[in-house]
Amino acid sequence: MDNVISRPLSDDYLEDADRELVARAQTGDRQSLEELVIRHQPWIYNIAVRMLYSAENAEDATQEILMRVVRGIHTFHGESKFRTWLYRLATNHILSFKKKWAAADPCYSFEWFAGDLDAVGLSEIPDPRTVPVPVEILIEEAKMSCTAAMLLCLDGRQRLVYTLGEIFGVSDSVGAEVVGITPANFRQILARARRDLYTFLDGKCGLVKESNPCRCPKKIRGFMERGYLKPDKLQFATGHLRKVREVASSRGGELIEASDRLYAALYQDQPFVEPPRELVRRALASVSLDPPN
């Protein structure tokens, strides 16, 4: 995967390789289309994970996006950057995704989320002999799944902007290009998302304030009982994941208040998830690559 992670959402991303691959793919070159899709698939999938939370929903959305890309590659005429065309297509599709809830809307309110956390209660850490993975891994999974689920309290636009701007460190100019808004609007939405998330964390999360009641280790048993945490089916804390910081762009000289930086670090420490490889194969198998007459 090292040759795949090309940071397509960074300010200094070079479009030349995309343009060459697109040109060849539009002539029916299957290998070039596969290379193009593989180049961007991890980022599309990781946006989908933050927007939709569950791996199943993220895989479904990513699969649908990849199919739209391979089927619609001939409709890209170069009026914009390929990156803009691709990620706007992807984010619009994710925002319109609907299963048990509509991704454009909040899944929960912060009030409901707080009440649910309280209802789980605090309990002793499980006996290491009773779980299939080290307890330390379960603690990480609890932390990451809780903070990821917390994003669902934001509406879809806030969640998208926060994912791009805070988790992946995308600049306001690139983020605005992807979302289809102005840089000023991107900054405003990001500021509101930060305020809402960090106000909640400030009042509940023991990771950011020692006096707060919520403690990841003491929530493990309750999360397992409710089915929120499945030791035999970890979504985040496995050995096949990358840290976001290892693949996302540098934050440059942007200044963040110390408290905000602490809260943001919870999300920037989440892993960059490697998507299932079969999503690309399925997408390519769904279409003939013969160029239109």
C-alpha positions in Angstrom: 0.0 0.0 0.0 2.9 2.4 0.4 2.9 3.2 -3.3 -0.8 3.8 -3.2 -1.0 6.5 -0.5 -0.3 9.6 -2.5 -2.0 12.2 -0.4 -4.4 13.4 -3.1 -6.0 16.0 -0.8 -2.8 17.9 -0.1 -2.1 21.3 -1.5 1.0 20.2 -3.4 -0.6 17.1 -5.0 0.5 16.8 -8.6 -2.4 16.1 -11.0 -0.1 14.9 -13.8 -0.3 11.3 -13.0 -4.1 11.5 -12.7 -4.4 13.2 -16.1 -2.2 10.5 -17.8 -4.1 7.7 -16.2 -7.5 9.3 -17.1 -6.5 9.8 -20.7 -5.4 6.2 -21.1 -8.4 4.8 -19.2 -10.7 6.7 -21.6 -9.2 4.8 -24.5 -10.1 1.5 -22.8 -6.9 0.8 -20.9 -8.2 -1.3 -18.0 -4.8 -1.3 -16.2 -4.7 2.5 -16.1 -8.3 2.7 -14.8 -7.5 0.2 -12.1 -4.3 2.2 -11.1 -6.3 5.4 -11.0 -9.0 3.9 -8.8 -6.5 2.2 -6.5 -4.7 5.5 -6.2 -7.8 7.2 -4.6 -9.7 4.4 -3.1 -8.1 4.6 0.4 -9.1 8.2 0.8 -12.6 7.7 -0.4 -13.1 4.8 1.9 -11.6 6.6 4.9 -13.9 9.6 4.3 -16.8 7.1 4.2 -15.8 5.5 7.5 -15.9 8.8 9.3 -19.1 9.8 7.7 -21.0 6.5 8.1 -19.1 4.9 11.0 -19.7 1.2 10.2 -17.3 -0.7 8.0 -20.3 -2.3 6.2 -21.8 1.0 5.3 -18.5 2.5 4.3 -17.7 -0.5 2.0 -21.2 -0.2 0.4 -20.8 3.5 -0.2 -17.2 3.1 -1.5 -18.2 0.3 -3.8 -21.1 2.4 -5.3 -18.7 5.4 -5.7 -16.1 3.3 -7.5 -18.7 1.9 -9.8 -19.9 5.4 -10.7 -16.3 6.4 -11.4 -15.4 3.5 -13.7 -18.7 3.8 -15.5 -18.5 7.5 -15.8 -14.8 8.0 -16.6 -15.8 9.0 -20.1 -17.9 11.9 -18.8 -14.9 13.6 -17.3 -13.8 16.2 -19.8 -11.2 18.1 -17.9 -13.2 21.2 -17.1 -12.0 20.9 -13.5 -9.2 18.9 -11.8 -9.8 15.2 -11.8 -9.4 15.3 -8.0 -12.2 17.9 -7.7 -14.5 15.9 -10.0 -13.8 12.6 -8.1 -14.1 13.8 -4.5 -17.1 16.0 -5.1 -18.8 12.9 -6.7 -17.7 10.8 -3.7 -18.8 13.2 -1.0 -22.1 14.0 -2.7 -22.8 10.3 -2.9 -21.9 9.8 0.8 -24.1 12.7 1.9 -27.0 11.1 0.0 -26.3 7.6 1.4 -29.2 6.3 3.4 -29.7 3.0 5.2 -31.2 3.2 8.7 -30.5 6.9 8.7 -29.7 9.6 6.2 -26.0 10.5 6.2 -26.8 14.2 5.6 -28.5 14.3 9.0 -27.2 13.8 12.5 -27.7 10.2 13.6 -27.9 11.2 17.3 -28.1 14.3 19.3 -25.3 15.1 21.7 -27.8 14.9 24.5 -28.8 11.3 23.5 -25.2 10.3 23.1 -24.4 11.6 26.6 -27.3 9.7 28.1 -26.3 6.5 26.3 -22.7 6.8 27.6 -24.1 7.3 31.2 -26.4 4.4 30.8 -23.5 2.1 29.9 -22.0 2.8 33.3 -18.6 2.0 34.6 -17.3 -1.5 35.4 -14.1 -3.4 36.0 -11.9 -4.2 33.0 -12.6 -7.7 31.6 -10.4 -10.5 32.7 -7.7 -10.8 30.0 -8.3 -14.6 29.9 -11.9 -14.0 28.8 -11.3 -12.0 25.7 -9.6 -13.0 22.4 -7.3 -10.0 22.1 -5.2 -8.0 24.6 -7.1 -5.7 26.9 -5.0 -2.8 25.7 -6.3 -3.3 22.2 -9.9 -3.3 23.5 -9.2 0.0 25.3 -8.0 1.5 22.0 -11.0 0.1 20.1 -13.3 1.6 22.8 -11.7 5.0 22.5 -11.7 5.1 18.7 -15.2 3.6 18.2 -16.6 6.1 20.8 -15.0 9.2 19.2 -15.9 8.0 15.7 -19.6 7.5 16.8 -19.5 10.9 18.3 -19.0 12.4 14.8 -22.5 11.1 14.0 -23.9 13.8 16.3 -22.9 16.4 13.7 -25.0 16.9 10.6 -23.5 15.6 7.4 -21.9 18.8 6.2 -20.3 19.5 9.5 -19.1 15.9 9.7 -17.6 16.1 6.2 -15.9 19.4 6.8 -14.5 18.2 10.1 -13.2 15.0 8.6 -11.4 16.9 5.8 -10.2 19.9 7.8 -9.4 18.5 11.2 -8.8 14.7 10.8 -7.1 14.8 7.4 -5.6 18.3 7.8 -6.9 19.4 4.4 -6.5 23.2 3.8 -9.6 25.4 3.5 -8.9 26.0 -0.2 -8.8 22.3 -1.1 -11.6 21.4 1.3 -13.8 24.1 -0.2 -13.0 22.8 -3.6 -14.1 19.3 -2.6 -17.3 20.3 -0.8 -18.3 22.9 -3.3 -18.3 25.9 -1.0 -16.1 29.0 -0.4 -13.0 28.7 1.8 -14.6 31.2 4.2 -17.7 29.0 4.5 -15.5 25.9 5.0 -13.7 27.6 7.9 -17.1 28.7 9.4 -18.5 25.2 9.2 -15.3 23.7 10.7 -15.3 26.2 13.5 -18.9 25.2 14.4 -18.1 21.5 14.2 -15.1 22.0 16.5 -17.2 24.0 19.0 -19.9 21.4 19.2 -17.6 18.4 19.5 -15.2 20.0 21.9 -17.9 21.3 24.1 -19.2 17.8 24.5 -15.7 16.3 25.0 -14.9 19.0 27.6 -17.9 18.0 29.7 -17.8 14.2 29.3 -14.4 12.7 28.2 -11.8 11.7 30.7 -9.2 11.6 28.0 -9.2 15.4 27.8 -10.1 16.3 31.4 -9.2 14.1 34.3 -12.3 15.2 36.3 -14.7 14.0 33.7 -16.6 10.8 34.4 -16.2 8.8 31.2 -13.2 6.3 31.2 -12.6 4.1 28.2 -11.2 1.1 30.2 -14.2 1.1 32.5 -16.7 1.2 29.5 -15.3 -1.9 27.8 -17.6 -4.4 29.5 -20.7 -2.2 28.9 -19.8 -1.6 25.3 -19.4 -5.3 24.8 -22.7 -6.1 26.4 -24.5 -3.6 24.2 -22.7 -4.9 21.0 -20.9 -1.6 20.5 -17.5 -3.3 20.8 -16.9 -6.8 19.4 -13.5 -8.3 20.4 -13.7 -10.8 17.6 -14.5 -8.2 15.0 -12.5 -5.1 15.6 -13.1 -2.2 13.3 -10.3 0.2 14.2 -7.6 -1.2 16.5 -6.0 -3.9 14.3 -2.5 -4.4 13.2 -3.4 -3.5 9.6 -4.2 0.2 10.1 -2.2 3.3 9.6 -2.3 6.4 11.7 -3.9 9.4 10.0 -0.9 11.5 10.8 1.3 9.1 8.7 -0.7 9.7 5.6 -2.4 13.1 5.9 -0.9 16.4 4.9 1.1 18.5 7.3 -0.9 21.1 9.2 1.7 23.7 8.4 1.7 26.8 10.4 -2.0 26.7 11.4 -2.4 27.8 15.0 -4.8 26.0 17.3 -5.5 26.7 20.9 -3.9 24.2 23.2 -7.2 22.8 24.4 -8.5 22.4 20.9 -5.3 20.7 19.9 -5.8 18.1 22.7 -9.4 17.4 21.5 -8.3 17.3 17.8 -5.6 14.8 18.7 -8.2 12.2 19.7 -9.4 12.2 16.1 -6.0 12.6 14.4 -4.9 9.5 16.3 -7.6 7.5 14.7 -6.2 5.0 12.1 -6.2 5.3 8.4 -8.1 2.2 7.5 -7.0 0.1 4.5 -10.1 -0.7 2.4 -10.9 -4.1 1.1 -9.1 -4.7 -2.2 -12.1 -6.5 -3.7 -14.0 -3.3 -4.0 -11.8 -2.2 -6.9 -12.1 -5.6 -8.6 -15.9 -5.6 -8.3 -16.1 -2.0 -9.7 -13.9 -2.9 -12.7 -15.9 -6.1 -13.4 -19.1 -4.1 -13.5 -18.3 -2.2 -16.7 -17.0 -2.5 -20.2 -14.1 -0.2 -20.9 -14.7 0.2 -24.6 -14.8 4.0 -25.3 -18.2 5.3 -26.5 -18.5 5.9 -30.3 
